[in-house]
């Protein structure tokens, strides 16, 4: 026998699954095109999203992606009006897509522009926001001008996020929007994240984390709705390329950005250029290290581009790219 509450749950799961099969009713025609969820997106609600989220923590192994998506949409409906901190990556991109689908014009995207953001990333964020039909604000932030940030301490991200989230909160107040949200998720808890404290101090919410989304969940959910950045490589601000204690300047950030552009032009989607004074250490995907090091003509072209950007020497990391590489140096120093 199935009781009434279980019947609601089963109907909701079938409805959510149907929405995922139908995927994205996307983009339409013309400038006003907007992403909207499929017809099954408004499933019968359980008592509250908080109760569902509590169950996520207790019974994570049994929670499906459909559950998490339904919980996320409930939470967004509860928040009602939001400013989404939007970098153009898959995490904030998926969050924005869901927010626009649930809230429409009550969701506003905000992208912080500064020397620590590669120019092409700002352009990509603008393009994606337009595809989603989201209202999009670009604000210039001045974290690089803060001497505490420029000194590049271990908690550098705290000063950056204090500036970025602080400006986002100001914009939200100006627009009469009560809540700022970001794309922080469950997997982000595992790395060194000083910026998280700034988010908490300024009251920024993280719906993906609150509803139990991992990075893999986000990519799969984004793929199902046809989000073009679903498989976009993870990105971090350009300042993450500098060892802690190495001063960060706009000129140095520009040099790093230019070298990473050179690598992408040669087909390396996953790449980092680590700054060590006159030396640039290159990280590409582990499976592509051999292509870079064994193709003499390719390596010569890349090296020429790096020297044009101001580096005297170029070194290829044989282990390839891995997230948090600079934090490895921090651990070794302890």
N, C-alpha and C positions, 0 to 999 in steps of 0.2 A: 504494500500500500504506500502511496506517495502522499505526504501531507501537503497542505496549501503552500507553506514556505518553500518546500523543495520543488513544488511545481513552478513557482515563480522563478526559482534559480535555474531550473532546466529550460524554461522558456527564454530566460535572459541569455543563457549560454548558446542556445540555438540561434537567437536573434543576432548575437555578436558574431557567431561563426558565419551566418549568412552575410553580414556586413563585410567581413573579411574576404569572403569569396567574391563578392561583387567589387570589392576594392575601391578604387578612387574614381569618383564622378568628377573628373578633374579638368581643369584648365579651360574648357569651353572654347569660346572665340573672343578675341578682342582684349583690350587692356583690362577690362573689369573682371576677367575670368578669375574664379575663386575655387579653391579646393573645398569640397564639402563631403561629409561622411556618406556612406551608402544608406539606403532606406532602413536598414536594420539597426541603425546606431542608437536610437532612443529606446533602449530596452527597459522593461519594467524595473524600477529601482528597488534595491534592498533598503533596509531602514536607513543606513547612512554609509558613506564611503569609509568612515573611520572604523566601523565594525568590520568591514571587509578587509581593510588594511591590517587590522589586528590579527585577523585570521591568516593573512599573508605571512606575518612574522611567526605565527605558531605552526603553520602547516605549509611552509613554502614549497615543499616537494610536491604537493597536490594542487598547487595553484597554476592554472593555465595562463597562457598569454592573453586569451580572451578575457579572463577574469581581470587581469591587470589593466587591459585597455578599458574595460567597463568601469573599473574603479577610478582610473585617471579621468575619464569623462565626467563621472559623478563629481569628483573633486573640482574640476574646472567649472562645472555648473554652479557649485557651491561658492567658488571664488567670485564668479559673476563678471568682474571686470579686471583685466590684468594688463600689465606691461611685461612683455617677454624679453628678457636679455638674450639677444639673438646674434650669434657669431656667423651663422651660415653653415655650421657643421651638422652632423647627423643628429646629435642630441637635442640641441636647441631648435634645429629644423623640424624634427618630428614633433617636439613640444608645441612649436608655433602652428604646425599643420593641424594638430588636434585642437588647439585653442581657437583657431579661426573656424574650424568646423563646428565646434560647440558654441562659441560665443559670438562669432561673426565680427562686427565692427567694435565689439567690446574688448577685443584682444588687439593690442598694439605692439609691434615689434620695435625693439630699440637696439641699435648697433653702435658700440663705442669705437671711434676712429682715432688712432694715434700712431706714432712711429713704430710701436710694437706690433701692429697689425700689418701684414703684407698687403700691398695695394690691391692685388688681385683677389684677396679674400674679401675685402670690402665690396668689390664689384660683384663677386659671386653671391654675397649676402643680399645685395640689392636685387639681383636677378631672381633669386629664389623667393624673396618676399613678394615680388611682383607676380610671380607664377602662382603663389598661394592666395593672391588677392588681399594681402595684409597691408594695413597702414604701417608705414615703416619710417622710423625716425633715425637719423644719423647724428650723433653728437660727438664733438671733439673732446677728448679727455686729456689731462695733463699729467698723468702719472710719471712720465719721464722727467718732468721738471721738478719733481719732488726729490730732494737730495737723499732722503731715506730710501727711496726706491732705486735711485741711480747708483747708490752704493752696493746694490745687489746682495743684501744679506739673505740669510736662509729664509726669513719671513717676507721676502720681497713681495710675494703675491698678496699678502695682507694689505700692503699700501696700495697696490694696483686695484684690488677689488674694493677697497674703501672708496677710492676715487670713482671707479666705474659704477658700483652699486649706489654710491651716494648720489651721483648724477642721475641715475635711473630713478631713484626715489624722488628726487626733485622734479623730474619730468612727469612722473606719475601724479604727484600732487598738483602740478600745474594743469594737468589734464583732468583732474578730479577722479583719478583711478586709485583705488585703495590698496592695490597689491602689486608687488613686483615678483616675478618668478624666474627661475633659471633652469638649465638643463642638467644640473648635478644629478648623478644616479648612483645606484648601489655600488658599482665597481669603482667609483671615484673615491670611496671611503678608504681604499687600500693604499693610496699613494700619499706623499707629503702634500698637504693641502692647507697652507696657512690662510689662503683666501676664504676658506670656509667660515672662519671666525668672523670675518667682515660681513658675510652674508647673514649670519645669525644675529650680529649686533644691529644690523640695519633692517631686520625683519623680512629678508628675502626668503620666499618659499621655494621648495624644490619638489614639485609634484611627481616627477619621475622616481625620485628616491623614496618619497613618501608612499608610493603605490608599488614599490618593489621591483622596478625595472632595472635589469642589468643591461650592459652594453649590447649583449647578444639579443636581448629582448627588443631593444630599441631598433637595432638594425633590421630584425625580422619584421617588426610592426611597420617600420618605414618602407620596407620592400613590398609588403602586402598592399599598401595604399599607393604604391607607385611613386614614392618620393624620390626624386632624381639623385639625392645625396645619400641614399641608403647605404652605399658601399664606399663612401668617401673616407679616405684615411683620416685617422685621428690627428688633430692639430693642437698646437699649443702656441702661445704668444712667442714672438721672436726673442724675447728676453730670456726664455728658458734655454737658449743656446749658449749662455755664458756661465762659466763656473762661478759659484758663489764667491763674492768678494771682488770680482772683476767689474769695473765701472761700466755702466750701460749708458751709451750716448746715442742720440739720433743717427749720427754718422755711422757708428758701428752697426746699428740695427739695419741701416740701409745696405751696408756691405753684405751682411748675412742674407738679407732678403734677395739681393741680386744674385748671389751664388745659388740659392735654392731655386730661383727662377731658371738659372742655367741647367740645373739638374732636371727639373721638370720638362724643360724643352727637349732634353735628350731621352725622355720617356720614363723617368724615375718618379712614379706617383708618390711613393713613400720615401722621404728624404729629410735629413737634418744636417745642417752645417754648424758644427760646434766651434765657438770662437776661442782661440788660444793665442791672442796677440797676432804675430805674423803668421801663425799656423792656423789653417782651417782643417778640422777633422770631419770627414764626410761619413755619414751613416746612410745607407740605403737598405732596402729590404734584404734580409739575409740571403734569399734566393737570387738576388741580383748583384751581390758583391762580385762574383766571378765575371759577370758581364762588364762591370766597370773596370776591374783590375786587369783583365786579360785582353781586352780590346785596346791596343796601343793607340789607335787613332782617336777613339772615344775619350780615353783618359787624357790624351794631349789636348783635345778640344775643351774638355771640362777644366783642366788645369789653366789653360789660357784665359778662360772666362773668370776664374777665381783670381788670377793675377791682375786682370783688368779691374777687378773690384777692390784690389789693394792688398791681397794676401801674397806673401812671399813663398810660402810652402803649403802643400796640400798633402794630407794623409787620409787614407781610406781605412776605416775601422773594419777589421776582418770579421768581427762578430755581427756587423750590420746594425740596423736600427732596433732599439728596444725602448719602450716607454720608461721615463724616469732615469735616463742614463746619467744625468748630472747628479741625481740623488745618490747614485752608486759612489761617486767621488766623495760625497758627504759622508757616507757610511764608512768608507776607507779611512777618512781623516779622524774618525772617532776612536 
